[in-house]
Amino acid sequence: MKRIFLTGAALVMGSVLAGPVLAADLPQPVEEPVYKEPIPEARFFWTGFYFGGQLGWAWSQFDNTAPVPFSVSTDANGVTGGVYTGYNYQFNENFVLGVEGDFSLSNLDESSTAAGIRLRTSSDWNGNVRARAGFVFDRFMIYGAGGMAIADLSTSYAGQSDDTTKVGWTAGGGIEGAITNNITARVEYLYQDFGDEDFSVGGTTVNTDYSNNIVRFGMAYKF
């Protein structure tokens, strides 16, 4: 009886010890990887005030008519730079309306001589107040803009000069992108037309028709 008991105990102990070894030889279950949805990048919204600086190139045309007879067109070009500020409102995922004002200094100056008389025309600054409408692709916007333009205009004829502040219209468009949630950059073109103006220079009337083209780059901080 004792021998049977010892034999049974030995068999039980052997099966207990052999269990982990046999379990190690069996195929182990493979853990499925847990899929996590990627966190979507926050969408950029254009609504808000902004303020920035701009730098570009302007080329202008002055069509001048004066007695003698004197009729000549002069082209002037040069660097222009200044500041701009405005407000955008984003209506939905793709449409933005805004208003903007800007002011720039320039050095547009050109002279011509006819019949021994020198005529000089120039403009040292200009600005715009424009409405903007843009189509948005998240962090990029294509926009058109138009409104009022204002500039100084000076004419010098036969040693005498006269100047005025001239109001006209402007239209153009550009592409703007959000570099960060607060910094935007853009490239734009605008055309300005100021019509014609009569200058009284030393008793002589000089008529000048002034138009301007500008291509410029700007960067702004969005509040």
C-alpha positions in Angstrom: 0.0 0.0 0.0 2.8 2.4 0.9 4.5 1.6 -2.4 1.4 2.4 -4.4 1.1 5.7 -2.5 4.7 6.7 -3.2 4.3 5.7 -6.9 1.2 7.8 -7.3 2.8 10.8 -5.5 5.8 10.6 -7.9 3.5 10.5 -10.9 1.6 13.6 -9.7 4.8 15.5 -8.9 6.2 14.7 -12.4 3.1 15.9 -14.1 3.3 19.2 -12.1 6.9 19.8 -13.0 6.4 18.8 -16.7 3.4 21.2 -17.1 5.4 24.4 -17.6 7.8 22.7 -19.9 5.0 21.4 -22.1 3.3 24.8 -22.0 6.5 26.5 -23.2 6.5 24.2 -26.2 2.9 25.1 -27.2 2.3 28.1 -29.6 1.9 31.3 -27.7 -1.0 33.7 -28.5 0.0 36.8 -30.5 -1.2 40.1 -29.2 -2.9 42.2 -31.8 -1.5 45.7 -32.2 -3.8 48.4 -30.9 -4.7 50.9 -33.6 -5.0 54.4 -32.5 -6.7 57.1 -34.7 -4.2 59.8 -35.6 -4.8 63.1 -33.9 -6.0 65.5 -36.6 -4.1 68.8 -37.1 -6.0 71.8 -35.8 -7.7 73.7 -38.6 -6.5 77.3 -39.2 -9.2 80.0 -39.1 -8.6 83.4 -40.7 -11.0 85.4 -38.5 -9.2 88.2 -36.6 -7.2 91.4 -36.8 -3.7 91.4 -38.3 -0.8 93.9 -38.7 2.3 93.5 -40.9 4.9 95.0 -43.1 5.5 94.8 -46.9 8.2 95.4 -49.4 7.9 95.4 -53.2 8.6 97.0 -56.6 6.5 99.7 -58.3 6.4 100.9 -61.8 4.4 103.9 -62.8 3.4 105.9 -65.9 3.0 109.6 -66.0 1.3 111.0 -69.2 2.0 114.7 -69.3 0.6 117.4 -71.5 1.7 121.1 -71.4 2.0 124.1 -73.8 4.9 124.6 -76.2 3.6 122.0 -77.3 4.8 119.4 -74.8 3.3 115.9 -74.7 5.3 113.1 -73.2 4.9 109.9 -71.2 7.5 109.1 -68.6 7.9 105.8 -66.8 9.3 105.6 -63.3 10.1 102.5 -61.1 11.6 101.8 -57.8 11.3 100.1 -54.4 8.3 100.6 -52.2 7.7 99.5 -48.6 5.4 100.1 -45.7 2.8 98.7 -43.4 -0.7 97.2 -43.6 -3.5 96.2 -41.2 -6.9 94.8 -41.5 -9.6 92.3 -40.3 -10.7 89.0 -41.8 -13.9 87.1 -41.1 -14.2 83.5 -42.2 -17.8 82.5 -42.9 -17.3 78.8 -43.5 -14.5 76.4 -44.5 -13.8 78.1 -47.8 -14.9 81.8 -47.8 -13.3 84.8 -46.2 -14.3 88.5 -46.4 -12.1 91.3 -45.0 -11.2 95.0 -45.1 -7.6 96.3 -45.2 -5.7 99.6 -45.2 -2.0 100.1 -46.1 0.6 102.9 -46.4 3.9 102.8 -48.3 6.7 105.1 -49.1 8.2 105.1 -52.6 10.7 107.0 -54.8 9.0 107.2 -58.2 10.7 110.1 -60.0 11.3 110.7 -63.7 12.2 113.7 -65.9 11.8 114.5 -69.6 13.0 117.4 -71.8 11.3 118.8 -74.9 11.8 122.0 -76.7 14.5 122.8 -74.1 12.1 122.7 -71.2 12.4 120.1 -68.5 9.4 118.4 -67.0 9.7 116.3 -63.9 6.9 114.1 -62.3 7.1 112.1 -59.0 5.2 110.3 -56.3 6.7 109.7 -52.9 4.0 107.8 -51.1 0.7 106.0 -51.6 -1.9 104.0 -49.7 -5.1 101.9 -50.2 -8.3 101.1 -48.4 -9.6 97.9 -49.9 -12.2 95.2 -49.4 -10.9 91.6 -49.8 -12.6 88.4 -50.7 -10.8 85.1 -50.4 -11.2 81.4 -51.2 -9.6 79.3 -48.5 -7.8 75.9 -48.6 -7.3 75.5 -44.8 -3.9 77.4 -44.4 -3.8 78.9 -47.9 -6.0 81.6 -49.4 -6.4 83.0 -52.9 -7.9 86.5 -52.8 -9.0 89.5 -54.8 -9.1 93.0 -53.5 -10.3 96.4 -54.6 -11.2 99.9 -53.3 -9.8 103.4 -52.9 -6.2 104.4 -53.6 -4.5 107.7 -52.5 -1.1 109.1 -53.4 0.9 112.3 -53.6 1.7 113.6 -57.1 4.2 116.4 -57.9 4.9 118.1 -61.2 7.8 120.5 -62.0 7.8 122.5 -65.2 10.3 125.1 -66.4 11.8 125.4 -62.9 8.4 125.8 -61.1 6.5 123.0 -59.2 3.1 122.1 -57.9 1.9 119.1 -56.0 -1.4 117.6 -54.8 -2.9 114.5 -53.0 -4.7 112.5 -55.6 -7.5 109.9 -54.9 -8.2 107.0 -57.4 -9.1 103.4 -57.4 -7.2 100.1 -57.0 -7.7 96.4 -57.8 -5.6 93.3 -57.6 -5.1 90.0 -55.9 -2.7 87.6 -54.3 -1.9 84.4 -52.5 -1.5 84.2 -48.7 -0.5 81.3 -46.4 -0.4 80.7 -42.6 3.2 79.8 -41.6 2.1 79.4 -37.9 -1.2 80.1 -36.2 -0.1 83.7 -35.8 2.2 84.4 -38.7 1.0 84.8 -42.3 2.9 85.6 -45.5 1.7 86.7 -48.9 2.6 87.8 -52.4 0.2 90.2 -54.3 -0.2 92.4 -57.3 -2.2 95.6 -57.4 -3.0 98.3 -60.0 -3.8 101.9 -59.1 -5.3 104.4 -61.4 -5.5 108.1 -60.3 -6.8 109.6 -63.4 -5.5 113.0 -64.6 -4.8 116.2 -62.7 -4.2 119.8 -63.8 -1.2 121.6 -62.2 -0.7 125.3 -62.3 3.0 125.8 -62.6 4.3 129.4 -63.0 1.1 130.4 -64.9 1.2 127.3 -67.1 -1.2 124.4 -66.9 0.3 121.0 -67.0 -2.0 118.0 -67.2 -0.7 114.7 -65.7 -2.4 111.3 -65.9 -0.9 108.9 -63.3 -1.2 105.1 -63.0 0.8 102.7 -60.9 1.6 98.9 -60.7 2.9 97.2 -57.6 4.2 93.7 -56.9 5.0 93.1 -53.2 5.7 90.6 -50.4 4.2 90.9 -47.0 4.3 89.2 -43.6 1.8 89.9 -40.8 1.0 88.9 -37.2 -2.6 87.6 -36.7 -4.0 88.4 -33.3 
